[in-house]
Amino acid sequence: MYRWKHMTPTVQFSLVALILSGIFGVARAEDQANVPDIISQTGKQTQSGDQSADKVAIADLHDKRRQAETELAAISRPGMLGKDAPPGVSQEDLLARRALLQQVVRGYGQQIDEYQRLEQARQRHQEITRASTEWKGFDKPPPYSILLADELWNAMFSLRLVVEGIQSQLTLMEFRFTRARESLRAADERVRQASERLEATKDPAEAARAQWGHQLQELRKRAASVMLTAADISRKRIEEELAEARVRLAFAQRQFESADEHVTFTEEDLKKIRARASQERQALEGELEQTAAELYTHSQALEEAQRQLEAQVAGPSSTGSSDKFSAKMVRMKRAVELKRIRAENTTLKGDLLKQLIDIVEGERQLWESRFAIARGTEPEKAREAYREVKPLFNNIQASRDYLHQQVAVVSGQLSEQENRLDNATLGEDRAQVQATLDAYRQRQTLYNRVLERLDQASRLVERWNSEFKEQRKELPLSARLQDWAKQVSGSVKTLWDFEIFAAEDTIEIDGKKITGRRSVTVGKVVSALAILVVGYWICLYLARLIGRLAVKRLGAPPEVANLVRQWAQAFLVTVLIFISLISVKIPLTIFAFLGGAFAIGVGFGAQNLLKNVISGMLLLIERPLRVGDLIEVDNIRGRVITIGLRSSTVRDAKGVETLIPNSNFLDRNLTNWTYSSQIGRFSMSVGAPYGSSTHQVRELLIDIAGQHPRVLKIPQPQALLEGFGDKAVIFSMNYWLDIRLNADPGEVASELRFMIEQRFTEAGLKVLPGG
């Protein structure tokens, strides 16, 4: 105790874990000790392979089964089930004893069967191991036929599936073995508890029942032990079969690799394949013709049965309600149902035969492509053939999924008919149900037939797939790079030829023009855009050249030349669009394809555009304004900078440029200060105080205006007495300016006001408001 208190927590935890592990180890050892010795004996026999020991073990199992059968027969006779049981034992326990004895008998039988199968698997394993070790190659020297290589590949493929299946079976058996071991452990625990209850019982009657219960638990433990042993032998048998399958797979793979290194595809091989495909196709077509005749017979029988049923329903006896009439109606309906199922089976058979013919034809095309690739050396052709085969593989996968689904549906229908057969009473009813059941089984057979053929085709495509991948791996780096470049170019070409839509157009074939549909592809659109981009710059250059020629050769004003340039540019771009479409063979009917949207655009937006364009043409013809004119429209006053197709630009005194639609110049009041002349008259009102000399003021104003350098001398400035105001005499000073691009009337008026103020001050006059 002292030492425990002075131990660290880590040491204490380690000591407790050691004690617990020892306890559980003893428990596990006891559980393993409860497993019969036959398991360890089986392991030794499996390892040693001693056939005599196996025979001894099998003989011992036969003895144990006979003993168990004797015990079972003793209690199975009438009145013997509970004869040896003490009073108070329940009927449930009596039935449990008989069920446990039956389980023991079955368990010994299973052990015997598993022993025999284990011995057979061991012999097969030894034989295939010896054959694999002794095999040094094929008897025939290379090269080897591709048919042989495919046969070996199919065998290897099937063995892989076998190995996967046995592995799944082994996993399931491991689960069953674990469950059986747990059952044995639980049974052993119940035996111990029954022993304790037997020891604690003092009453003789109670002791007899406890003794019988203890024997029942011993029997339960015996049955669990037998089933555990059977599960263990089954597990070892599956392990032996798995080892055998793996050796077979390795042997098949070695044979395939040996043959695949020297494979050749000859004309003789192709002839055999063609002949085989032709024979299979002819057989299927003959069967299809026979099926068509059968379908006619079944259809006639179905129609006749339906007419009889309708006549029976519409007959006078249909008003009765007797059981005899009802039974007859049920039989007639089931007869119609049976004939309908047979007719459907015949139709289904025809459809499946057509699918089989398609499969045969697809395989033939696959072999033809494979032969062409085997004789060629270009990777591009191999990849092209692989792309052609890939949809066939996808079609096979989809067909298999569909057929598996239909098989599941037929399985449900079979279960339904089997239940009807179990519940049928009359002999005639059972015959109809049995015929219906046979019809559904025939349908299931049809589906399974096509599924089996699809599996063969799928393996052939899978072989092609693996062969293609192996060929790709063996290519040198230069060939891979070249193949990669071709793949990229092929992808680009596919994208280039991608059809966006198709439009009607007149196509010329063999000298005859017919109306057909022409594709509009991505490549055509890109080519048309490239032509437009390059041609647009050429159009700009030509339009500018036309504008310059209009000025130099024809003497057109700059504003007219600018408008001509714009119109020429618009015309050239329109012609360029048509040229680009025609050059890449894009039909002009695409405008009709877009006609609805174009009409809506014209209706809502293009009318203003056309209105302004036509107004621009009228401005060019009538010339109410020119570039450089000083105009005023919509309270905007400024110089015309440009005159375009749709709008013109006006710059005001502040330097702000305003785009004005051309239609405004025709619809609104337009003031053109420089329409006919560059000279314009401007006025200014000046007020002089009463009492001043009006003649002096008049002369003074004329003199001031004449002294300004920008005011024209001809015509001479004027100073007119305009009127008499409340506080001043009003004079109006009129002067003329040459309105040019650098002349600002507002600036001239400001300078004149400064001069008036200065001269009035010098003359002792006061400037008063002019109004």
Contacts in CASP RR format, 6 or more apart in sequence:
PFRMAT RR
TARGET T0000
AUTHOR 0000-0000-0000
METHOD contacts of the structure
MODEL  1
MYRWKHMTPTVQFSLVALILSGIFGVARAEDQANVPDIISQTGKQTQSGD
QSADKVAIADLHDKRRQAETELAAISRPGMLGKDAPPGVSQEDLLARRAL
LQQVVRGYGQQIDEYQRLEQARQRHQEITRASTEWKGFDKPPPYSILLAD
ELWNAMFSLRLVVEGIQSQLTLMEFRFTRARESLRAADERVRQASERLEA
TKDPAEAARAQWGHQLQELRKRAASVMLTAADISRKRIEEELAEARVRLA
FAQRQFESADEHVTFTEEDLKKIRARASQERQALEGELEQTAAELYTHSQ
ALEEAQRQLEAQVAGPSSTGSSDKFSAKMVRMKRAVELKRIRAENTTLKG
DLLKQLIDIVEGERQLWESRFAIARGTEPEKAREAYREVKPLFNNIQASR
DYLHQQVAVVSGQLSEQENRLDNATLGEDRAQVQATLDAYRQRQTLYNRV
LERLDQASRLVERWNSEFKEQRKELPLSARLQDWAKQVSGSVKTLWDFEI
FAAEDTIEIDGKKITGRRSVTVGKVVSALAILVVGYWICLYLARLIGRLA
VKRLGAPPEVANLVRQWAQAFLVTVLIFISLISVKIPLTIFAFLGGAFAI
GVGFGAQNLLKNVISGMLLLIERPLRVGDLIEVDNIRGRVITIGLRSSTV
RDAKGVETLIPNSNFLDRNLTNWTYSSQIGRFSMSVGAPYGSSTHQVREL
LIDIAGQHPRVLKIPQPQALLEGFGDKAVIFSMNYWLDIRLNADPGEVAS
ELRFMIEQRFTEAGLKVLPGG
4 12 0 8 1.000
7 15 0 8 1.000
31 185 0 8 1.000
31 188 0 8 1.000
34 184 0 8 1.000
34 185 0 8 1.000
34 188 0 8 1.000
34 221 0 8 1.000
34 225 0 8 1.000
35 181 0 8 1.000
35 184 0 8 1.000
35 225 0 8 1.000
35 228 0 8 1.000
36 225 0 8 1.000
36 228 0 8 1.000
36 229 0 8 1.000
38 57 0 8 1.000
38 229 0 8 1.000
39 228 0 8 1.000
39 229 0 8 1.000
39 232 0 8 1.000
41 53 0 8 1.000
41 57 0 8 1.000
42 57 0 8 1.000
42 229 0 8 1.000
42 232 0 8 1.000
42 233 0 8 1.000
42 236 0 8 1.000
43 236 0 8 1.000
44 53 0 8 1.000
45 53 0 8 1.000
45 54 0 8 1.000
45 57 0 8 1.000
46 118 0 8 1.000
46 122 0 8 1.000
46 236 0 8 1.000
46 240 0 8 1.000
49 122 0 8 1.000
51 119 0 8 1.000
54 115 0 8 1.000
54 119 0 8 1.000
57 115 0 8 1.000
58 112 0 8 1.000
58 115 0 8 1.000
58 116 0 8 1.000
61 108 0 8 1.000
61 109 0 8 1.000
61 111 0 8 1.000
61 112 0 8 1.000
61 115 0 8 1.000
62 112 0 8 1.000
64 108 0 8 1.000
65 105 0 8 1.000
65 108 0 8 1.000
65 109 0 8 1.000
65 112 0 8 1.000
68 101 0 8 1.000
68 104 0 8 1.000
68 105 0 8 1.000
68 108 0 8 1.000
69 105 0 8 1.000
71 101 0 8 1.000
72 98 0 8 1.000
72 101 0 8 1.000
72 102 0 8 1.000
72 105 0 8 1.000
74 80 0 8 1.000
75 81 0 8 1.000
75 82 0 8 1.000
75 83 0 8 1.000
75 84 0 8 1.000
75 97 0 8 1.000
75 98 0 8 1.000
75 101 0 8 1.000
76 98 0 8 1.000
81 94 0 8 1.000
81 95 0 8 1.000
81 98 0 8 1.000
82 89 0 8 1.000
82 94 0 8 1.000
85 93 0 8 1.000
85 94 0 8 1.000
85 212 0 8 1.000
86 205 0 8 1.000
86 208 0 8 1.000
86 209 0 8 1.000
86 211 0 8 1.000
86 212 0 8 1.000
87 205 0 8 1.000
87 209 0 8 1.000
88 209 0 8 1.000
89 209 0 8 1.000
89 212 0 8 1.000
89 213 0 8 1.000
93 213 0 8 1.000
93 216 0 8 1.000
96 216 0 8 1.000
96 220 0 8 1.000
97 216 0 8 1.000
97 219 0 8 1.000
100 216 0 8 1.000
100 219 0 8 1.000
100 220 0 8 1.000
100 222 0 8 1.000
100 223 0 8 1.000
101 219 0 8 1.000
101 223 0 8 1.000
103 223 0 8 1.000
103 226 0 8 1.000
103 227 0 8 1.000
104 219 0 8 1.000
104 222 0 8 1.000
104 223 0 8 1.000
104 226 0 8 1.000
107 226 0 8 1.000
107 227 0 8 1.000
107 230 0 8 1.000
108 226 0 8 1.000
109 230 0 8 1.000
110 230 0 8 1.000
110 234 0 8 1.000
111 226 0 8 1.000
111 229 0 8 1.000
111 230 0 8 1.000
111 233 0 8 1.000
114 230 0 8 1.000
114 233 0 8 1.000
114 234 0 8 1.000
114 237 0 8 1.000
115 233 0 8 1.000
117 237 0 8 1.000
118 233 0 8 1.000
118 236 0 8 1.000
118 237 0 8 1.000
118 240 0 8 1.000
121 237 0 8 1.000
121 240 0 8 1.000
121 241 0 8 1.000
121 244 0 8 1.000
122 240 0 8 1.000
124 244 0 8 1.000
125 240 0 8 1.000
125 243 0 8 1.000
125 244 0 8 1.000
125 247 0 8 1.000
128 244 0 8 1.000
128 247 0 8 1.000
128 248 0 8 1.000
128 251 0 8 1.000
129 247 0 8 1.000
131 251 0 8 1.000
132 247 0 8 1.000
132 250 0 8 1.000
132 251 0 8 1.000
132 254 0 8 1.000
135 251 0 8 1.000
135 254 0 8 1.000
135 255 0 8 1.000
137 255 0 8 1.000
137 258 0 8 1.000
138 144 0 8 1.000
138 255 0 8 1.000
138 258 0 8 1.000
138 259 0 8 1.000
142 259 0 8 1.000
142 261 0 8 1.000
142 262 0 8 1.000
143 262 0 8 1.000
143 263 0 8 1.000
143 264 0 8 1.000
144 259 0 8 1.000
144 262 0 8 1.000
144 263 0 8 1.000
144 264 0 8 1.000
145 263 0 8 1.000
145 264 0 8 1.000
145 266 0 8 1.000
145 269 0 8 1.000
146 263 0 8 1.000
146 264 0 8 1.000
146 265 0 8 1.000
146 269 0 8 1.000
146 374 0 8 1.000
147 269 0 8 1.000
147 272 0 8 1.000
147 273 0 8 1.000
148 259 0 8 1.000
149 256 0 8 1.000
149 259 0 8 1.000
149 260 0 8 1.000
149 263 0 8 1.000
150 460 0 8 1.000
150 463 0 8 1.000
152 252 0 8 1.000
152 255 0 8 1.000
152 256 0 8 1.000
152 259 0 8 1.000
152 260 0 8 1.000
153 256 0 8 1.000
153 260 0 8 1.000
153 463 0 8 1.000
153 466 0 8 1.000
154 459 0 8 1.000
154 463 0 8 1.000
155 252 0 8 1.000
155 256 0 8 1.000
156 249 0 8 1.000
156 252 0 8 1.000
156 253 0 8 1.000
156 256 0 8 1.000
157 459 0 8 1.000
157 462 0 8 1.000
157 463 0 8 1.000
159 245 0 8 1.000
159 248 0 8 1.000
159 249 0 8 1.000
159 252 0 8 1.000
160 249 0 8 1.000
162 245 0 8 1.000
162 249 0 8 1.000
163 242 0 8 1.000
163 245 0 8 1.000
163 246 0 8 1.000
163 249 0 8 1.000
166 238 0 8 1.000
166 241 0 8 1.000
166 242 0 8 1.000
166 245 0 8 1.000
167 242 0 8 1.000
169 238 0 8 1.000
170 235 0 8 1.000
170 238 0 8 1.000
170 239 0 8 1.000
170 242 0 8 1.000
173 231 0 8 1.000
173 234 0 8 1.000
173 235 0 8 1.000
173 238 0 8 1.000
174 235 0 8 1.000
176 231 0 8 1.000
176 234 0 8 1.000
177 228 0 8 1.000
177 231 0 8 1.000
177 232 0 8 1.000
177 235 0 8 1.000
180 224 0 8 1.000
180 227 0 8 1.000
180 228 0 8 1.000
180 231 0 8 1.000
181 228 0 8 1.000
183 224 0 8 1.000
183 227 0 8 1.000
183 228 0 8 1.000
184 221 0 8 1.000
184 224 0 8 1.000
184 225 0 8 1.000
184 228 0 8 1.000
186 224 0 8 1.000
187 217 0 8 1.000
187 220 0 8 1.000
187 221 0 8 1.000
187 223 0 8 1.000
187 224 0 8 1.000
187 225 0 8 1.000
188 221 0 8 1.000
190 217 0 8 1.000
190 220 0 8 1.000
190 221 0 8 1.000
191 214 0 8 1.000
191 217 0 8 1.000
191 218 0 8 1.000
191 220 0 8 1.000
191 221 0 8 1.000
193 217 0 8 1.000
194 210 0 8 1.000
194 213 0 8 1.000
194 214 0 8 1.000
194 217 0 8 1.000
195 214 0 8 1.000
197 210 0 8 1.000
197 214 0 8 1.000
198 207 0 8 1.000
198 210 0 8 1.000
198 211 0 8 1.000
198 214 0 8 1.000
201 207 0 8 1.000
201 210 0 8 1.000
265 370 0 8 1.000
265 371 0 8 1.000
265 374 0 8 1.000
265 375 0 8 1.000
270 367 0 8 1.000
270 368 0 8 1.000
270 371 0 8 1.000
273 364 0 8 1.000
273 367 0 8 1.000
274 364 0 8 1.000
274 367 0 8 1.000
277 360 0 8 1.000
277 361 0 8 1.000
277 363 0 8 1.000
277 364 0 8 1.000
277 367 0 8 1.000
280 360 0 8 1.000
281 357 0 8 1.000
281 360 0 8 1.000
281 361 0 8 1.000
284 353 0 8 1.000
284 356 0 8 1.000
284 357 0 8 1.000
284 360 0 8 1.000
285 357 0 8 1.000
287 353 0 8 1.000
288 350 0 8 1.000
288 353 0 8 1.000
288 354 0 8 1.000
288 357 0 8 1.000
291 346 0 8 1.000
291 349 0 8 1.000
291 350 0 8 1.000
291 353 0 8 1.000
292 350 0 8 1.000
294 346 0 8 1.000
295 343 0 8 1.000
295 346 0 8 1.000
295 347 0 8 1.000
295 350 0 8 1.000
298 339 0 8 1.000
298 342 0 8 1.000
298 343 0 8 1.000
298 346 0 8 1.000
299 343 0 8 1.000
301 339 0 8 1.000
301 342 0 8 1.000
301 343 0 8 1.000
302 336 0 8 1.000
302 339 0 8 1.000
302 340 0 8 1.000
302 342 0 8 1.000
302 343 0 8 1.000
305 332 0 8 1.000
305 335 0 8 1.000
305 336 0 8 1.000
305 339 0 8 1.000
306 336 0 8 1.000
308 332 0 8 1.000
309 329 0 8 1.000
309 332 0 8 1.000
309 333 0 8 1.000
309 336 0 8 1.000
312 318 0 8 1.000
312 328 0 8 1.000
312 329 0 8 1.000
312 332 0 8 1.000
313 329 0 8 1.000
317 325 0 8 1.000
318 325 0 8 1.000
331 428 0 8 1.000
331 429 0 8 1.000
331 432 0 8 1.000
334 429 0 8 1.000
334 432 0 8 1.000
334 433 0 8 1.000
334 436 0 8 1.000
335 432 0 8 1.000
337 436 0 8 1.000
338 432 0 8 1.000
338 435 0 8 1.000
338 436 0 8 1.000
338 439 0 8 1.000
341 436 0 8 1.000
341 439 0 8 1.000
341 440 0 8 1.000
341 443 0 8 1.000
342 439 0 8 1.000
344 443 0 8 1.000
345 439 0 8 1.000
345 442 0 8 1.000
345 443 0 8 1.000
345 446 0 8 1.000
348 443 0 8 1.000
348 446 0 8 1.000
349 446 0 8 1.000
352 446 0 8 1.000
352 447 0 8 1.000
352 449 0 8 1.000
352 450 0 8 1.000
355 399 0 8 1.000
355 450 0 8 1.000
356 450 0 8 1.000
356 453 0 8 1.000
359 396 0 8 1.000
359 453 0 8 1.000
359 454 0 8 1.000
359 457 0 8 1.000
362 392 0 8 1.000
362 457 0 8 1.000
363 457 0 8 1.000
363 460 0 8 1.000
366 389 0 8 1.000
366 392 0 8 1.000
366 460 0 8 1.000
366 461 0 8 1.000
366 464 0 8 1.000
369 385 0 8 1.000
369 388 0 8 1.000
369 389 0 8 1.000
370 385 0 8 1.000
370 464 0 8 1.000
372 381 0 8 1.000
372 385 0 8 1.000
373 381 0 8 1.000
373 382 0 8 1.000
373 385 0 8 1.000
379 471 0 8 1.000
379 472 0 8 1.000
379 475 0 8 1.000
379 479 0 8 1.000
379 482 0 8 1.000
379 483 0 8 1.000
379 486 0 8 1.000
380 483 0 8 1.000
380 486 0 8 1.000
382 468 0 8 1.000
382 471 0 8 1.000
383 468 0 8 1.000
383 483 0 8 1.000
383 487 0 8 1.000
386 464 0 8 1.000
386 465 0 8 1.000
386 468 0 8 1.000
389 461 0 8 1.000
389 464 0 8 1.000
392 461 0 8 1.000
393 458 0 8 1.000
393 461 0 8 1.000
393 465 0 8 1.000
396 454 0 8 1.000
396 457 0 8 1.000
396 458 0 8 1.000
396 461 0 8 1.000
397 458 0 8 1.000
399 450 0 8 1.000
399 454 0 8 1.000
400 451 0 8 1.000
400 454 0 8 1.000
400 455 0 8 1.000
400 458 0 8 1.000
403 447 0 8 1.000
403 450 0 8 1.000
403 451 0 8 1.000
403 454 0 8 1.000
404 451 0 8 1.000
406 447 0 8 1.000
407 444 0 8 1.000
407 447 0 8 1.000
407 448 0 8 1.000
407 451 0 8 1.000
410 440 0 8 1.000
410 443 0 8 1.000
410 444 0 8 1.000
410 447 0 8 1.000
411 444 0 8 1.000
413 440 0 8 1.000
414 437 0 8 1.000
414 440 0 8 1.000
414 441 0 8 1.000
414 444 0 8 1.000
417 433 0 8 1.000
417 436 0 8 1.000
417 437 0 8 1.000
417 440 0 8 1.000
418 437 0 8 1.000
420 433 0 8 1.000
420 436 0 8 1.000
421 430 0 8 1.000
421 433 0 8 1.000
421 434 0 8 1.000
421 437 0 8 1.000
424 430 0 8 1.000
424 433 0 8 1.000
472 480 0 8 1.000
475 483 0 8 1.000
495 522 0 8 1.000
496 521 0 8 1.000
496 522 0 8 1.000
496 523 0 8 1.000
496 526 0 8 1.000
497 521 0 8 1.000
497 522 0 8 1.000
497 523 0 8 1.000
498 521 0 8 1.000
498 522 0 8 1.000
499 519 0 8 1.000
499 520 0 8 1.000
499 521 0 8 1.000
500 520 0 8 1.000
500 521 0 8 1.000
500 522 0 8 1.000
500 525 0 8 1.000
501 520 0 8 1.000
501 593 0 8 1.000
502 517 0 8 1.000
502 518 0 8 1.000
502 519 0 8 1.000
502 520 0 8 1.000
503 517 0 8 1.000
503 518 0 8 1.000
503 520 0 8 1.000
503 586 0 8 1.000
503 587 0 8 1.000
503 589 0 8 1.000
503 590 0 8 1.000
503 592 0 8 1.000
503 593 0 8 1.000
504 515 0 8 1.000
504 516 0 8 1.000
504 517 0 8 1.000
504 518 0 8 1.000
504 587 0 8 1.000
504 589 0 8 1.000
505 515 0 8 1.000
505 516 0 8 1.000
505 517 0 8 1.000
505 518 0 8 1.000
505 587 0 8 1.000
505 589 0 8 1.000
506 513 0 8 1.000
506 514 0 8 1.000
506 515 0 8 1.000
506 516 0 8 1.000
507 513 0 8 1.000
507 514 0 8 1.000
507 515 0 8 1.000
507 516 0 8 1.000
507 518 0 8 1.000
508 514 0 8 1.000
518 585 0 8 1.000
518 586 0 8 1.000
518 587 0 8 1.000
520 586 0 8 1.000
520 587 0 8 1.000
520 590 0 8 1.000
523 584 0 8 1.000
524 584 0 8 1.000
524 585 0 8 1.000
524 586 0 8 1.000
525 586 0 8 1.000
527 580 0 8 1.000
527 583 0 8 1.000
527 584 0 8 1.000
528 580 0 8 1.000
528 581 0 8 1.000
528 583 0 8 1.000
528 584 0 8 1.000
528 586 0 8 1.000
529 580 0 8 1.000
531 576 0 8 1.000
531 579 0 8 1.000
531 580 0 8 1.000
531 583 0 8 1.000
531 584 0 8 1.000
532 576 0 8 1.000
532 577 0 8 1.000
532 580 0 8 1.000
535 576 0 8 1.000
536 573 0 8 1.000
536 576 0 8 1.000
539 569 0 8 1.000
539 572 0 8 1.000
539 573 0 8 1.000
539 576 0 8 1.000
540 569 0 8 1.000
542 568 0 8 1.000
542 572 0 8 1.000
543 565 0 8 1.000
543 566 0 8 1.000
543 568 0 8 1.000
543 569 0 8 1.000
543 572 0 8 1.000
544 565 0 8 1.000
546 564 0 8 1.000
546 565 0 8 1.000
546 568 0 8 1.000
547 556 0 8 1.000
547 561 0 8 1.000
547 562 0 8 1.000
547 564 0 8 1.000
547 565 0 8 1.000
547 568 0 8 1.000
548 561 0 8 1.000
550 556 0 8 1.000
550 560 0 8 1.000
550 561 0 8 1.000
550 564 0 8 1.000
550 565 0 8 1.000
551 558 0 8 1.000
551 561 0 8 1.000
556 564 0 8 1.000
557 626 0 8 1.000
557 627 0 8 1.000
558 627 0 8 1.000
559 626 0 8 1.000
559 627 0 8 1.000
559 628 0 8 1.000
559 640 0 8 1.000
559 642 0 8 1.000
559 643 0 8 1.000
560 620 0 8 1.000
562 627 0 8 1.000
562 642 0 8 1.000
562 643 0 8 1.000
562 644 0 8 1.000
563 616 0 8 1.000
563 620 0 8 1.000
563 643 0 8 1.000
563 644 0 8 1.000
563 645 0 8 1.000
566 644 0 8 1.000
566 645 0 8 1.000
567 645 0 8 1.000
570 645 0 8 1.000
578 588 0 8 1.000
581 587 0 8 1.000
581 588 0 8 1.000
581 590 0 8 1.000
582 588 0 8 1.000
591 598 0 8 1.000
608 661 0 8 1.000
608 663 0 8 1.000
609 646 0 8 1.000
611 663 0 8 1.000
612 645 0 8 1.000
612 646 0 8 1.000
612 647 0 8 1.000
612 661 0 8 1.000
612 662 0 8 1.000
612 663 0 8 1.000
613 645 0 8 1.000
613 646 0 8 1.000
613 662 0 8 1.000
615 661 0 8 1.000
615 662 0 8 1.000
615 663 0 8 1.000
615 665 0 8 1.000
615 666 0 8 1.000
616 643 0 8 1.000
616 644 0 8 1.000
616 645 0 8 1.000
616 646 0 8 1.000
616 662 0 8 1.000
618 666 0 8 1.000
619 625 0 8 1.000
619 643 0 8 1.000
619 648 0 8 1.000
619 662 0 8 1.000
619 665 0 8 1.000
619 666 0 8 1.000
620 643 0 8 1.000
624 665 0 8 1.000
624 670 0 8 1.000
624 672 0 8 1.000
624 675 0 8 1.000
625 631 0 8 1.000
625 640 0 8 1.000
625 643 0 8 1.000
625 648 0 8 1.000
625 665 0 8 1.000
625 670 0 8 1.000
625 672 0 8 1.000
625 675 0 8 1.000
626 640 0 8 1.000
626 643 0 8 1.000
627 640 0 8 1.000
627 641 0 8 1.000
627 642 0 8 1.000
627 643 0 8 1.000
628 639 0 8 1.000
628 640 0 8 1.000
628 641 0 8 1.000
628 674 0 8 1.000
628 741 0 8 1.000
629 639 0 8 1.000
629 640 0 8 1.000
629 672 0 8 1.000
629 673 0 8 1.000
629 674 0 8 1.000
629 675 0 8 1.000
630 637 0 8 1.000
630 638 0 8 1.000
630 639 0 8 1.000
630 672 0 8 1.000
630 673 0 8 1.000
630 674 0 8 1.000
630 739 0 8 1.000
631 637 0 8 1.000
631 638 0 8 1.000
631 639 0 8 1.000
631 640 0 8 1.000
631 650 0 8 1.000
631 670 0 8 1.000
631 671 0 8 1.000
631 672 0 8 1.000
631 673 0 8 1.000
632 638 0 8 1.000
632 670 0 8 1.000
632 671 0 8 1.000
632 673 0 8 1.000
633 650 0 8 1.000
633 660 0 8 1.000
633 664 0 8 1.000
633 665 0 8 1.000
633 668 0 8 1.000
633 669 0 8 1.000
633 670 0 8 1.000
633 671 0 8 1.000
634 660 0 8 1.000
634 664 0 8 1.000
634 668 0 8 1.000
636 650 0 8 1.000
636 652 0 8 1.000
636 658 0 8 1.000
636 660 0 8 1.000
637 652 0 8 1.000
637 653 0 8 1.000
638 650 0 8 1.000
638 651 0 8 1.000
638 652 0 8 1.000
638 653 0 8 1.000
639 650 0 8 1.000
639 651 0 8 1.000
639 741 0 8 1.000
640 648 0 8 1.000
640 649 0 8 1.000
640 650 0 8 1.000
641 648 0 8 1.000
641 649 0 8 1.000
641 650 0 8 1.000
641 651 0 8 1.000
641 657 0 8 1.000
642 648 0 8 1.000
642 649 0 8 1.000
643 662 0 8 1.000
644 662 0 8 1.000
645 662 0 8 1.000
646 661 0 8 1.000
646 662 0 8 1.000
647 659 0 8 1.000
647 660 0 8 1.000
647 661 0 8 1.000
647 662 0 8 1.000
648 659 0 8 1.000
648 660 0 8 1.000
648 662 0 8 1.000
648 665 0 8 1.000
649 657 0 8 1.000
649 658 0 8 1.000
649 659 0 8 1.000
649 660 0 8 1.000
650 657 0 8 1.000
650 658 0 8 1.000
650 660 0 8 1.000
651 657 0 8 1.000
651 658 0 8 1.000
652 658 0 8 1.000
653 744 0 8 1.000
653 746 0 8 1.000
673 680 0 8 1.000
673 739 0 8 1.000
674 739 0 8 1.000
678 738 0 8 1.000
678 739 0 8 1.000
678 740 0 8 1.000
679 712 0 8 1.000
679 736 0 8 1.000
679 737 0 8 1.000
679 738 0 8 1.000
679 739 0 8 1.000
680 736 0 8 1.000
680 737 0 8 1.000
680 739 0 8 1.000
681 734 0 8 1.000
681 735 0 8 1.000
681 736 0 8 1.000
682 734 0 8 1.000
682 735 0 8 1.000
682 736 0 8 1.000
682 737 0 8 1.000
682 745 0 8 1.000
682 748 0 8 1.000
682 749 0 8 1.000
683 732 0 8 1.000
683 733 0 8 1.000
683 734 0 8 1.000
684 732 0 8 1.000
684 733 0 8 1.000
684 735 0 8 1.000
684 749 0 8 1.000
684 752 0 8 1.000
684 753 0 8 1.000
685 722 0 8 1.000
685 730 0 8 1.000
685 731 0 8 1.000
685 732 0 8 1.000
685 733 0 8 1.000
685 770 0 8 1.000
685 771 0 8 1.000
686 697 0 8 1.000
686 701 0 8 1.000
686 730 0 8 1.000
686 731 0 8 1.000
686 732 0 8 1.000
686 733 0 8 1.000
686 756 0 8 1.000
686 767 0 8 1.000
686 770 0 8 1.000
687 728 0 8 1.000
687 729 0 8 1.000
687 730 0 8 1.000
687 731 0 8 1.000
687 767 0 8 1.000
687 768 0 8 1.000
687 769 0 8 1.000
687 770 0 8 1.000
687 771 0 8 1.000
688 694 0 8 1.000
688 697 0 8 1.000
688 728 0 8 1.000
688 729 0 8 1.000
688 731 0 8 1.000
688 760 0 8 1.000
688 765 0 8 1.000
688 767 0 8 1.000
688 768 0 8 1.000
689 727 0 8 1.000
689 728 0 8 1.000
689 729 0 8 1.000
689 765 0 8 1.000
689 766 0 8 1.000
689 768 0 8 1.000
690 727 0 8 1.000
690 728 0 8 1.000
690 729 0 8 1.000
692 729 0 8 1.000
692 765 0 8 1.000
694 721 0 8 1.000
694 729 0 8 1.000
694 731 0 8 1.000
696 763 0 8 1.000
697 719 0 8 1.000
697 729 0 8 1.000
697 731 0 8 1.000
697 765 0 8 1.000
698 719 0 8 1.000
698 721 0 8 1.000
698 731 0 8 1.000
699 719 0 8 1.000
700 759 0 8 1.000
700 760 0 8 1.000
700 763 0 8 1.000
700 765 0 8 1.000
701 717 0 8 1.000
701 719 0 8 1.000
701 731 0 8 1.000
701 733 0 8 1.000
701 756 0 8 1.000
702 716 0 8 1.000
702 717 0 8 1.000
702 718 0 8 1.000
702 719 0 8 1.000
702 733 0 8 1.000
703 759 0 8 1.000
704 733 0 8 1.000
704 752 0 8 1.000
704 755 0 8 1.000
704 756 0 8 1.000
704 759 0 8 1.000
705 711 0 8 1.000
705 717 0 8 1.000
705 719 0 8 1.000
705 733 0 8 1.000
705 735 0 8 1.000
705 752 0 8 1.000
706 713 0 8 1.000
706 716 0 8 1.000
706 717 0 8 1.000
706 735 0 8 1.000
707 755 0 8 1.000
708 735 0 8 1.000
708 748 0 8 1.000
708 751 0 8 1.000
708 752 0 8 1.000
708 755 0 8 1.000
710 737 0 8 1.000
710 738 0 8 1.000
710 743 0 8 1.000
710 748 0 8 1.000
711 717 0 8 1.000
711 735 0 8 1.000
711 736 0 8 1.000
711 737 0 8 1.000
711 748 0 8 1.000
711 752 0 8 1.000
712 735 0 8 1.000
712 736 0 8 1.000
712 737 0 8 1.000
712 738 0 8 1.000
715 736 0 8 1.000
717 733 0 8 1.000
717 734 0 8 1.000
717 735 0 8 1.000
717 736 0 8 1.000
718 732 0 8 1.000
718 733 0 8 1.000
718 734 0 8 1.000
718 735 0 8 1.000
719 731 0 8 1.000
719 732 0 8 1.000
719 733 0 8 1.000
719 734 0 8 1.000
720 731 0 8 1.000
720 732 0 8 1.000
720 734 0 8 1.000
721 729 0 8 1.000
721 730 0 8 1.000
721 731 0 8 1.000
722 730 0 8 1.000
722 731 0 8 1.000
722 732 0 8 1.000
723 729 0 8 1.000
723 730 0 8 1.000
724 730 0 8 1.000
725 771 0 8 1.000
727 768 0 8 1.000
727 769 0 8 1.000
728 768 0 8 1.000
728 769 0 8 1.000
728 770 0 8 1.000
728 771 0 8 1.000
730 770 0 8 1.000
730 771 0 8 1.000
731 770 0 8 1.000
733 752 0 8 1.000
735 752 0 8 1.000
737 743 0 8 1.000
737 745 0 8 1.000
737 748 0 8 1.000
739 745 0 8 1.000
756 767 0 8 1.000
757 767 0 8 1.000
760 766 0 8 1.000
760 767 0 8 1.000
END
